[in-house]
Amino acid sequence: MRHNLLTLLAAACLSGAALGETPAIAVVDLEELVRLHPNTASDKKLLEQTLKEFTSQKEQLQTRFEAARKTFEEAVREVQNPALSEKAKKKAEDEALKRRTAALNAEREMSERVRALQRQLTEQEVRMLKRTASEIEDAIAGYARAKKIDLVLQLPGEKLGAVSGVLYAAPPLNITTNIMTLLGIRPEAAEKPSAEAGKP
């Protein structure tokens, strides 16, 4: 993927050179833009609320399973009672089988529901990130067209797992602050984490 990006960059530079002009190139910190985007804070709160609701459902299912398992264990102990007649023992065995089935069903329901809830949470997070990234990409494209920038590259990031072919970019090439302004983000917001990081 990185090789393809570098190939495209080289091709863009060569085509510009062939036409006798230097292509305009810029870089942007997409990860920082996502972190500071107005959607991110509200999306985080919504995800936390969803997680809280999912945790509550999981706990209810866990309680049901524990209760079913407990009644099964009680039924097993009843079967092992030496004072039971053959008829009573047979009845206790039948009851133990029913309770075992109920416990297994409760465990399966809990496992399936937990997997479904985890999948829903992941899908929700991905949808939110895609929406925010799309808004950022639109802002970058609009800015690039307005400023006649031929190519905008993404700076390396850790959280988004983005591959970047950028090893170095001179500060004037970085248009992150410009895009922040377009998105309604105050540039000074980007400085807060670094200032806090220096505190003991």
Order of alpha helices (4+ residues) and beta strands (2+ residues): alpha-beta-alpha-alpha-alpha-beta-alpha-alpha
